[in-house]
Amino acid sequence: MQYTNTYQSPLGEILLAADDEGLTGLWFDQEKYYALNLAPEHEEKETPAITEARRWLDVYFSGKKPDFLPPLHMLGTSFQKDVWNILLSIPYGRTTTYGEIARQLARQRGLARMSAQAIGGAVGHNEISVIIPCHRVVGKNGSLTGYAGGIEKKTYLLKLEGGYQDDFFVPKHSTAP
């Protein structure tokens, strides 16, 4: 069974979802893949995982780096989970590229190379945004692309963390909404 509740952030309403194992979703209102894997049968309820996610978000949106993670239950393929675990290792206030994640995952899997586009697909389908920091991934040369929550939110989050760089830009043919 999944449970939901909402959180009011400086960027608008966020829907939180959890099951008995941990947080399964965190979506900005109107984001591209809003509640994609939310079970049709769910109940509005405050759970321990949702309470911890709220606490994490309170610390985060106050401009501080949270020193804990709420319990997470990532729902996805093994490839997606591997990518999302790499996202969790990106330090607060720092960014990396899709290409660097592809190189890191290729090394972990003993492969010669891996597609940055495949990484982009997994990053874009991250169901627990902000806490699993997909906003910290930028395109080569600093292009801000591919954030399902919207480019304005990505920019805000990077600035909040002090990770925004003046040479970041929105490409003419961005995949971000």
MDTraj code that builds the backbone (N, CA, C; nanometers):
import mdtraj as md
import numpy as np

residues = "MET GLN TYR THR ASN THR TYR GLN SER PRO LEU GLY GLU ILE LEU LEU ALA ALA ASP ASP GLU GLY LEU THR GLY LEU TRP PHE ASP GLN GLU LYS TYR TYR ALA LEU ASN LEU ALA PRO GLU HIS GLU GLU LYS GLU THR PRO ALA ILE THR GLU ALA ARG ARG TRP LEU ASP VAL TYR PHE SER GLY LYS LYS PRO ASP PHE LEU PRO PRO LEU HIS MET LEU GLY THR SER PHE GLN LYS ASP VAL TRP ASN ILE LEU LEU SER ILE PRO TYR GLY ARG THR THR THR TYR GLY GLU ILE ALA ARG GLN LEU ALA ARG GLN ARG GLY LEU ALA ARG MET SER ALA GLN ALA ILE GLY GLY ALA VAL GLY HIS ASN GLU ILE SER VAL ILE ILE PRO CYS HIS ARG VAL VAL GLY LYS ASN GLY SER LEU THR GLY TYR ALA GLY GLY ILE GLU LYS LYS THR TYR LEU LEU LYS LEU GLU GLY GLY TYR GLN ASP ASP PHE PHE VAL PRO LYS HIS SER THR ALA PRO".split()
xyz = np.array([
    [0.0842, -0.1178, 0.0000],
    [0.0000, 0.0000, 0.0000],
    [0.0892, 0.1248, 0.0000],
    [0.0507, 0.2220, -0.0810],
    [0.1217, 0.3501, -0.0817],
    [0.0366, 0.4548, -0.0122],
    [0.1078, 0.5495, 0.0477],
    [0.0448, 0.6582, 0.1203],
    [0.0980, 0.7896, 0.0643],
    [0.0159, 0.8928, 0.0668],
    [0.0583, 1.0227, 0.0136],
    [0.0276, 1.1334, 0.1135],
    [0.0984, 1.2428, 0.0928],
    [0.0742, 1.3654, 0.1656],
    [0.1412, 1.4765, 0.0872],
    [0.1067, 1.5996, 0.1156],
    [0.1658, 1.7108, 0.0418],
    [0.2573, 1.7925, 0.1314],
    [0.3479, 1.8634, 0.0654],
    [0.4438, 1.9519, 0.1329],
    [0.4439, 2.0840, 0.0572],
    [0.4331, 2.1930, 0.1298],
    [0.4380, 2.3255, 0.0671],
    [0.5819, 2.3739, 0.0666],
    [0.6403, 2.3841, -0.0524],
    [0.7794, 2.4287, -0.0665],
    [0.7816, 2.5702, -0.1236],
    [0.8963, 2.6355, -0.1223],
    [0.9079, 2.7662, -0.1870],
    [0.8838, 2.7590, -0.3383],
    [0.8875, 2.6384, -0.3938],
    [0.8669, 2.6188, -0.5377],
    [0.7273, 2.5650, -0.5688],
    [0.6401, 2.5648, -0.4701],
    [0.5050, 2.5148, -0.4903],
    [0.4839, 2.3825, -0.4198],
    [0.3659, 2.3284, -0.4417],
    [0.3268, 2.2049, -0.3731],
    [0.4065, 2.0850, -0.4251],
    [0.4443, 2.0008, -0.3311],
    [0.5137, 1.8752, -0.3607],
    [0.4276, 1.7614, -0.3082],
    [0.4095, 1.6596, -0.3916],
    [0.3398, 1.5389, -0.3486],
    [0.4444, 1.4386, -0.3012],
    [0.4272, 1.3902, -0.1796],
    [0.5139, 1.2878, -0.1222],
    [0.4387, 1.1560, -0.1207],
    [0.5076, 1.0480, -0.1536],
    [0.4476, 0.9144, -0.1491],
    [0.5430, 0.8196, -0.0781],
    [0.4871, 0.7249, -0.0061],
    [0.5688, 0.6269, 0.0658],
    [0.4907, 0.4975, 0.0788],
    [0.5672, 0.3912, 0.1009],
    [0.5066, 0.2648, 0.1402],
    [0.5664, 0.2286, 0.2752],
    [0.5471, 0.1049, 0.3184],
    [0.5978, 0.0664, 0.4501],
    [0.7502, 0.0597, 0.4551],
    [0.8150, 0.0555, 0.3386],
    [0.9617, 0.0473, 0.3340],
    [1.0281, 0.1847, 0.3338],
    [0.9664, 0.2822, 0.2686],
    [1.0275, 0.4145, 0.2627],
    [0.9599, 0.5039, 0.1613],
    [1.0205, 0.6194, 0.1387],
    [0.9692, 0.7173, 0.0439],
    [0.9795, 0.6612, -0.0975],
    [0.8692, 0.6666, -0.1718],
    [0.8671, 0.6143, -0.3091],
    [0.8537, 0.7240, -0.4137],
    [0.8144, 0.8430, -0.3708],
    [0.7960, 0.9504, -0.4674],
    [0.8000, 1.0875, -0.4045],
    [0.8510, 1.1825, -0.4811],
    [0.8518, 1.3233, -0.4440],
    [0.8413, 1.4000, -0.5747],
    [0.7241, 1.4583, -0.6000],
    [0.7001, 1.5231, -0.7291],
    [0.6511, 1.6655, -0.7096],
    [0.7085, 1.7572, -0.7870],
    [0.6554, 1.8930, -0.7941],
    [0.5238, 1.8888, -0.8703],
    [0.4303, 1.9709, -0.8293],
    [0.3031, 1.9818, -0.8993],
    [0.3293, 2.0140, -1.0463],
    [0.2655, 1.9404, -1.1347],
    [0.2715, 1.9609, -1.2792],
    [0.4055, 1.9225, -1.3431],
    [0.4902, 1.8471, -1.2730],
    [0.6139, 1.8061, -1.3381],
    [0.5854, 1.7004, -1.4444],
    [0.6826, 1.6775, -1.5297],
    [0.6649, 1.5938, -1.6482],
    [0.6135, 1.4530, -1.6175],
    [0.6693, 1.3865, -1.5198],
    [0.6287, 1.2488, -1.4885],
    [0.5564, 1.2432, -1.3541],
    [0.4700, 1.3391, -1.3285],
    [0.4017, 1.3532, -1.2006],
    [0.3323, 1.2225, -1.1605],
    [0.3699, 1.1717, -1.0447],
    [0.3085, 1.0533, -0.9835],
    [0.3040, 0.9324, -1.0777],
    [0.4056, 0.9192, -1.1607],
    [0.4084, 0.8135, -1.2620],
    [0.3893, 0.6743, -1.2026],
    [0.4594, 0.6427, -1.0964],
    [0.4507, 0.5088, -1.0375],
    [0.3673, 0.5056, -0.9094],
    [0.2825, 0.6052, -0.8907],
    [0.1948, 0.6040, -0.7741],
    [0.0834, 0.5022, -0.7973],
    [0.0664, 0.4139, -0.7006],
    [-0.0381, 0.3114, -0.7117],
    [-0.1751, 0.3776, -0.7215],
    [-0.2605, 0.3275, -0.8103],
    [-0.3957, 0.3856, -0.8218],
    [-0.4704, 0.3817, -0.6880],
    [-0.4469, 0.2767, -0.6124],
    [-0.5083, 0.2639, -0.4802],
    [-0.4058, 0.3102, -0.3775],
    [-0.4229, 0.4304, -0.3264],
    [-0.3349, 0.4822, -0.2222],
    [-0.4181, 0.5625, -0.1239],
    [-0.3585, 0.5887, -0.0104],
    [-0.4312, 0.6541, 0.0971],
    [-0.3535, 0.7764, 0.1438],
    [-0.4243, 0.8862, 0.1704],
    [-0.3566, 1.0035, 0.2255],
    [-0.3320, 0.9785, 0.3735],
    [-0.2048, 0.9780, 0.4095],
    [-0.1674, 0.9450, 0.5472],
    [-0.0247, 0.9910, 0.5729],
    [-0.0001, 1.0404, 0.6914],
    [0.1352, 1.0763, 0.7344],
    [0.2012, 0.9486, 0.7865],
    [0.3115, 0.9084, 0.7237],
    [0.3850, 0.7890, 0.7671],
    [0.5209, 0.8331, 0.8212],
    [0.5930, 0.7440, 0.8882],
    [0.7265, 0.7817, 0.9355],
    [0.8190, 0.8279, 0.8211],
    [0.8125, 0.7629, 0.7056],
    [0.8979, 0.8033, 0.5931],
    [0.8587, 0.9422, 0.5420],
    [0.7300, 0.9702, 0.5364],
    [0.6845, 1.1026, 0.4922],
    [0.7236, 1.2087, 0.5951],
    [0.7114, 1.1776, 0.7221],
    [0.7520, 1.2712, 0.8275],
    [0.9013, 1.3035, 0.8149],
    [0.9825, 1.2015, 0.7918],
    [1.1278, 1.2236, 0.7758],
    [1.1576, 1.3019, 0.6485],
    [1.0822, 1.2760, 0.5414],
    [1.1010, 1.3528, 0.4174],
    [1.0665, 1.4996, 0.4401],
    [0.9607, 1.5267, 0.5138],
    [0.9239, 1.6653, 0.5470],
    [1.0362, 1.7334, 0.6245],
    [1.0891, 1.6620, 0.7222],
    [1.1979, 1.7172, 0.8046],
    [1.3191, 1.7471, 0.7168],
    [1.3522, 1.6542, 0.6249],
    [1.4643, 1.6734, 0.5326],
    [1.4387, 1.7981, 0.4464],
    [1.3184, 1.8094, 0.3915],
    [1.2851, 1.9236, 0.3054],
    [1.2876, 2.0552, 0.3831],
    [1.2442, 2.0543, 0.5082],
    [1.2514, 2.1759, 0.5903],
    [1.3956, 2.2233, 0.6052],
    [1.4852, 2.1307, 0.6358],
    [1.6273, 2.1660, 0.6483],
    [1.6798, 2.2153, 0.5135],
    [1.6526, 2.1406, 0.4091],
    [1.7023, 2.1734, 0.2748],
    [1.6561, 2.3117, 0.2287],
    [1.5268, 2.3373, 0.2373],
    [1.4749, 2.4654, 0.1884],
    [1.5104, 2.5818, 0.2806],
    [1.5654, 2.5539, 0.3983],
    [1.6173, 2.6617, 0.4832],
    [1.7574, 2.7034, 0.4382],
    [1.8093, 2.6347, 0.3343],
    [1.9411, 2.6688, 0.2811],
    [2.0557, 2.5918, 0.3440],
    [2.0234, 2.4873, 0.4180],
    [2.1261, 2.4061, 0.4832],
    [2.1306, 2.2671, 0.4211],
    [2.2466, 2.2037, 0.4334],
    [2.2625, 2.0665, 0.3843],
    [2.2088, 1.9699, 0.4901],
    [2.1063, 1.8915, 0.4566],
    [2.0573, 1.7923, 0.5528],
    [2.1671, 1.6889, 0.5824],
    [2.1766, 1.6481, 0.7078],
    [2.2802, 1.5517, 0.7456],
    [2.2228, 1.4112, 0.7640],
    [2.1079, 1.3858, 0.7023],
    [2.0434, 1.2547, 0.7095],
    [1.9619, 1.2348, 0.5825],
    [1.9230, 1.1121, 0.5583],
    [1.8311, 1.0803, 0.4491],
    [1.7079, 1.0132, 0.5083],
    [1.5908, 1.0481, 0.4588],
    [1.4741, 0.9698, 0.5005],
    [1.4860, 0.8302, 0.4403],
    [1.4153, 0.7324, 0.4941],
    [1.4200, 0.5998, 0.4310],
    [1.3635, 0.6089, 0.2889],
    [1.4378, 0.5511, 0.1938],
    [1.3994, 0.5561, 0.0534],
    [1.3655, 0.4162, 0.0032],
    [1.2660, 0.4075, -0.0835],
    [1.2324, 0.2836, -0.1518],
    [1.2212, 0.3170, -0.3002],
    [1.3331, 0.3038, -0.3689],
    [1.3378, 0.3369, -0.5115],
    [1.2657, 0.2303, -0.5931],
    [1.1687, 0.2745, -0.6715],
    [1.0932, 0.1834, -0.7569],
    [1.1389, 0.2050, -0.9009],
    [1.2134, 0.1090, -0.9541],
    [1.2637, 0.1213, -1.0901],
    [1.3433, -0.0017, -1.1276],
    [1.4013, 0.0031, -1.2464],
    [1.4844, -0.1076, -1.2932],
    [1.6179, -0.1056, -1.2201],
    [1.6934, -0.2133, -1.2313],
    [1.8258, -0.2157, -1.1673],
    [1.9157, -0.1076, -1.2271],
    [1.9049, -0.0835, -1.3583],
    [1.9825, 0.0230, -1.4223],
    [1.9461, 0.1591, -1.3626],
    [1.8166, 0.1877, -1.3524],
    [1.7732, 0.3153, -1.2953],
    [1.8236, 0.3303, -1.1513],
    [1.8103, 0.2258, -1.0721],
    [1.8545, 0.2325, -0.9326],
    [2.0043, 0.2565, -0.9229],
    [2.0824, 0.1948, -1.0130],
    [2.2275, 0.2193, -1.0143],
    [2.2561, 0.3665, -1.0431],
    [2.1840, 0.4236, -1.1394],
    [2.2020, 0.5654, -1.1719],
    [2.1596, 0.6517, -1.0531],
    [2.0447, 0.6216, -0.9930],
    [1.9953, 0.7013, -0.8812],
    [2.0884, 0.6943, -0.7608],
    [2.1521, 0.5793, -0.7393],
    [2.2502, 0.5697, -0.6308],
    [2.3718, 0.6570, -0.6589],
    [2.4108, 0.6678, -0.7845],
    [2.5196, 0.7596, -0.8195],
    [2.4757, 0.9033, -0.7916],
    [2.3504, 0.9368, -0.8242],
    [2.3002, 1.0718, -0.7957],
    [2.3126, 1.1033, -0.6466],
    [2.2835, 1.0052, -0.5622],
    [2.2929, 1.0266, -0.4174],
    [2.4360, 1.0584, -0.3725],
    [2.5337, 1.0220, -0.4534],
    [2.6733, 1.0470, -0.4157],
    [2.7252, 1.1829, -0.4626],
    [2.6453, 1.2568, -0.5394],
    [2.6884, 1.3904, -0.5845],
    [2.6822, 1.4840, -0.4641],
    [2.7939, 1.5452, -0.4278],
    [2.7929, 1.6306, -0.3085],
    [2.7002, 1.7514, -0.3223],
    [2.6439, 1.7902, -0.2100],
    [2.5615, 1.9101, -0.1993],
    [2.6403, 2.0297, -0.2542],
    [2.5756, 2.1082, -0.3392],
    [2.6398, 2.2271, -0.3938],
    [2.7331, 2.2002, -0.5100],
    [2.7383, 2.0774, -0.5573],
    [2.8252, 2.0410, -0.6689],
    [2.7398, 1.9871, -0.7828],
    [2.7958, 1.9841, -0.9013],
    [2.7272, 1.9263, -1.0158],
    [2.8179, 1.8261, -1.0847],
    [2.7568, 1.7441, -1.1661],
    [2.8294, 1.6513, -1.2522],
    [2.7555, 1.6481, -1.3850],
    [2.8088, 1.5743, -1.4808],
    [2.7457, 1.5667, -1.6125],
    [2.6905, 1.4270, -1.6373],
    [2.6005, 1.4210, -1.7346],
    [2.5467, 1.2913, -1.7757],
    [2.6606, 1.2015, -1.8233],
    [2.7556, 1.2596, -1.8951],
    [2.8695, 1.1836, -1.9457],
    [2.9546, 1.1257, -1.8341],
    [2.9764, 1.2039, -1.7277],
    [3.0560, 1.1536, -1.6156],
    [2.9836, 1.0389, -1.5446],
    [2.8538, 1.0508, -1.5285],
    [2.7779, 0.9401, -1.4682],
    [2.7867, 0.8170, -1.5574],
    [2.7792, 0.8356, -1.6890],
    [2.7916, 0.7226, -1.7827],
    [2.9277, 0.6556, -1.7664],
    [3.0330, 0.7346, -1.7562],
    [3.1679, 0.6767, -1.7377],
    [3.1767, 0.6027, -1.6039],
    [3.1215, 0.6618, -1.4987],
    [3.1264, 0.5990, -1.3666],
    [3.0498, 0.4666, -1.3656],
    [2.9310, 0.4646, -1.4240],
    [2.8513, 0.3417, -1.4256],
    [2.9158, 0.2362, -1.5164],
    [2.9742, 0.2785, -1.6272],
    [3.0447, 0.1836, -1.7144],
    [3.1595, 0.1175, -1.6376],
    [3.2353, 0.1970, -1.5610],
    [3.3439, 0.1405, -1.4796],
    [3.2887, 0.0403, -1.3787],
    [3.1801, 0.0773, -1.3105],
    [3.1197, -0.0118, -1.2098],
    [3.0745, -0.1432, -1.2706],
    [3.0274, -0.1370, -1.3940],
    [2.9744, -0.2572, -1.4598],
    [3.0780, -0.3274, -1.5467],
    [3.2012, -0.2771, -1.5488],
    [3.3067, -0.3395, -1.6279],
    [3.2876, -0.3257, -1.7782],
    [3.2266, -0.2146, -1.8199],
    [3.2017, -0.1899, -1.9618],
    [3.2980, -0.0855, -2.0160],
    [3.3233, -0.0902, -2.1450],
    [3.4115, 0.0075, -2.2073],
    [3.3480, 0.1458, -2.2094],
    [3.2180, 0.1518, -2.2321],
    [3.1487, 0.2807, -2.2353],
    [2.9997, 0.2597, -2.2123],
    [2.9326, 0.3698, -2.1910],
    [2.7878, 0.3675, -2.1717],
    [2.7317, 0.4971, -2.2282],
    [2.6112, 0.4933, -2.2748],
    [2.5470, 0.6081, -2.3377],
    [2.5039, 0.7131, -2.2361],
    [2.5450, 0.8377, -2.2582],
    [2.4990, 0.9479, -2.1737],
    [2.3490, 0.9677, -2.1902],
    [2.2960, 0.9356, -2.3079],
    [2.1516, 0.9487, -2.3304],
    [2.0741, 0.8483, -2.2446],
    [2.1270, 0.7271, -2.2293],
    [2.0622, 0.6277, -2.1429],
    [2.0625, 0.6771, -1.9981],
    [2.1727, 0.7378, -1.9586],
    [2.1810, 0.7955, -1.8241],
    [2.0760, 0.9047, -1.8097],
    [2.0629, 0.9900, -1.9110],
    [1.9640, 1.0974, -1.9087],
    [1.8227, 1.0447, -1.8908],
    [1.7915, 0.9328, -1.9558],
    [1.6591, 0.8729, -1.9400],
    [1.6344, 0.8288, -1.7969],
    [1.7343, 0.7673, -1.7359],
    [1.7188, 0.7222, -1.5969],
    [1.7109, 0.8413, -1.5016],
    [1.7950, 0.9414, -1.5240],
    [1.7927, 1.0607, -1.4394],
    [1.6556, 1.1281, -1.4493],
    [1.6039, 1.1397, -1.5705],
    [1.4754, 1.2054, -1.5925],
    [1.3579, 1.1332, -1.5298],
    [1.3717, 1.0035, -1.5061],
    [1.2630, 0.9257, -1.4468],
    [1.2828, 0.9016, -1.2966],
    [1.3722, 0.9786, -1.2356],
    [1.3909, 0.9730, -1.0913],
    [1.2604, 1.0120, -1.0232],
    [1.2040, 0.9222, -0.9464],
    [1.0747, 0.9457, -0.8813],
    [1.0865, 1.0222, -0.7492],
    [1.2087, 1.0369, -0.6973],
    [1.2266, 1.1012, -0.5667],
    [1.3171, 1.2232, -0.5856],
    [1.2682, 1.3179, -0.6656],
    [1.3505, 1.4345, -0.6980],
    [1.3834, 1.5146, -0.5722],
    [1.4807, 1.5992, -0.5831],
    [1.5375, 1.6826, -0.4780],
    [1.6185, 1.5978, -0.3810],
    [1.5561, 1.5012, -0.3134],
    [1.6302, 1.4178, -0.2184],
    [1.7305, 1.3307, -0.2941],
    [1.6878, 1.2685, -0.4027],
    [1.7822, 1.2054, -0.4961],
    [1.8095, 1.3158, -0.5986],
    [1.9244, 1.3808, -0.5881],
    [1.9463, 1.5117, -0.6515],
    [1.9744, 1.5112, -0.8019],
    [1.8718, 1.4821, -0.8799],
    [1.8877, 1.4849, -1.0248],
    [1.9104, 1.6269, -1.0767],
    [1.8757, 1.7271, -0.9977],
    [1.8991, 1.8659, -1.0388],
    [2.0479, 1.8993, -1.0444],
    [2.1330, 1.8168, -0.9853],
    [2.2772, 1.8411, -0.9848],
    [2.3460, 1.7879, -1.1102],
    [2.2693, 1.7352, -1.2043],
    [2.3267, 1.6825, -1.3282],
    [2.3032, 1.7838, -1.4394],
    [2.4109, 1.8211, -1.5059],
    [2.4036, 1.9178, -1.6155],
    [2.4630, 1.8546, -1.7406],
    [2.4300, 1.9133, -1.8535],
    [2.4852, 1.8652, -1.9791],
    [2.6297, 1.9115, -1.9954],
    [2.6931, 1.8607, -2.0997],
    [2.8311, 1.9019, -2.1240],
    [2.8353, 2.0526, -2.1474],
    [2.9422, 2.1127, -2.1099],
    [2.9634, 2.2574, -2.1223],
    [2.8663, 2.3395, -2.0377],
    [2.8008, 2.2784, -1.9385],
    [2.7165, 2.3543, -1.8473],
    [2.5743, 2.3785, -1.8923],
    [2.5269, 2.3028, -1.9891],
    [2.3885, 2.3235, -2.0327],
    [2.2923, 2.2675, -1.9285],
    [2.1920, 2.3481, -1.8938],
    [2.0886, 2.3067, -1.7990],
    [1.9778, 2.2428, -1.8803],
    [1.9695, 2.1138, -1.8738],
    [1.8757, 2.0411, -1.9583],
    [1.8213, 1.9216, -1.8829],
    [1.7040, 1.8769, -1.9213],
    [1.6529, 1.7490, -1.8752],
    [1.5950, 1.7425, -1.7371],
    [1.5443, 1.8511, -1.6791],
    [1.4866, 1.8425, -1.5454],
    [1.3351, 1.8364, -1.5557],
    [1.2770, 1.7234, -1.5144],
    [1.1327, 1.7018, -1.5286],
    [1.0495, 1.8025, -1.4501],
    [1.1065, 1.8579, -1.3440],
    [1.0339, 1.9561, -1.2634],
    [1.0291, 2.0935, -1.3262],
    [1.1110, 2.1163, -1.4276],
    [1.1165, 2.2462, -1.4944],
    [1.2499, 2.3150, -1.4709],
    [1.2966, 2.3832, -1.5711],
    [1.4296, 2.4453, -1.5668],
    [1.4391, 2.5531, -1.4579],
    [1.3280, 2.6242, -1.4321],
    [1.3312, 2.7268, -1.3272],
    [1.3558, 2.6635, -1.1903],
    [1.2956, 2.5479, -1.1672],
    [1.3149, 2.4792, -1.0391],
    [1.4588, 2.4279, -1.0271],
    [1.5116, 2.3738, -1.1358],
    [1.6502, 2.3262, -1.1344],
    [1.7443, 2.4412, -1.1003],
    [1.7242, 2.5547, -1.1639],
    [1.8068, 2.6724, -1.1391],
    [1.7958, 2.7161, -0.9929],
    [1.6731, 2.7214, -0.9405],
    [1.6506, 2.7605, -0.8018],
    [1.7259, 2.6674, -0.7060],
    [1.7122, 2.5360, -0.7277],
    [1.7760, 2.4385, -0.6390],
    [1.9279, 2.4503, -0.6430],
    [1.9834, 2.4685, -0.7618],
    [2.1289, 2.4848, -0.7727],
    [2.1750, 2.6123, -0.7024],
    [2.0997, 2.7193, -0.7171],
    [2.1350, 2.8450, -0.6491],
    [2.1210, 2.8306, -0.4980],
    [2.0160, 2.7633, -0.4516],
    [1.9960, 2.7411, -0.3085],
    [2.1168, 2.6706, -0.2472],
    [2.1727, 2.5740, -0.3204],
    [2.2871, 2.4967, -0.2713],
    [2.4207, 2.5670, -0.2930],
    [2.4194, 2.6761, -0.3688],
    [2.5455, 2.7428, -0.4016],
    [2.6207, 2.6732, -0.5125],
    [2.5504, 2.5887, -0.5900],
    [2.6154, 2.5141, -0.6973],
    [2.5917, 2.5713, -0.8354],
    [2.5184, 2.6819, -0.8431],
    [2.4912, 2.7429, -0.9735],
    [2.6159, 2.8173, -1.0205],
    [2.6502, 2.8000, -1.1478],
    [2.7672, 2.8669, -1.2049],
    [2.7223, 2.9643, -1.3133],
    [2.7924, 3.0749, -1.3235],
    [2.7553, 3.1787, -1.4200],
    [2.7589, 3.1307, -1.5641],
    [2.8370, 3.0259, -1.5932],
    [2.8445, 2.9786, -1.7314],
    [2.7390, 2.8716, -1.7645],
    [2.6489, 2.8420, -1.6707],
    [2.5380, 2.7526, -1.7028],
    [2.4445, 2.8240, -1.8003],
    [2.3803, 2.7471, -1.8863],
    [2.2884, 2.8063, -1.9838],
    [2.1811, 2.7059, -2.0222],
    [2.0704, 2.7589, -2.0753],
    [1.9625, 2.6754, -2.1256],
    [1.9833, 2.6630, -2.2759],
    [2.0048, 2.5410, -2.3274],
    [2.0271, 2.5248, -2.4710],
    [1.9015, 2.5554, -2.5516],
    [1.9221, 2.5917, -2.6766],
    [1.8083, 2.6264, -2.7632],
    [1.7117, 2.5094, -2.7792],
    [1.7630, 2.3874, -2.7806],
    [1.6791, 2.2682, -2.7978],
    [1.6843, 2.1842, -2.6704],
    [1.6421, 2.2431, -2.5601],
    [1.6474, 2.1765, -2.4316],
    [1.5411, 2.0682, -2.4205],
    [1.5731, 1.9635, -2.3441],
    [1.4738, 1.8603, -2.3139],
    [1.3983, 1.8929, -2.1867],
    [1.4378, 2.0016, -2.1215],
    [1.3682, 2.0410, -1.9983],
    [1.2380, 2.1123, -2.0332],
    [1.1334, 2.0885, -1.9518],
    [1.0051, 2.1547, -1.9793],
    [1.0124, 2.3035, -1.9490],
])
top = md.Topology()
chain = top.add_chain()
for i, resn in enumerate(residues, 1):
    res = top.add_residue(resn, chain, resSeq=i)
    for name in ("N", "CA", "C"):
        top.add_atom(name, md.element.get_by_symbol(name[0]), res)
traj = md.Trajectory(xyz[None], top)
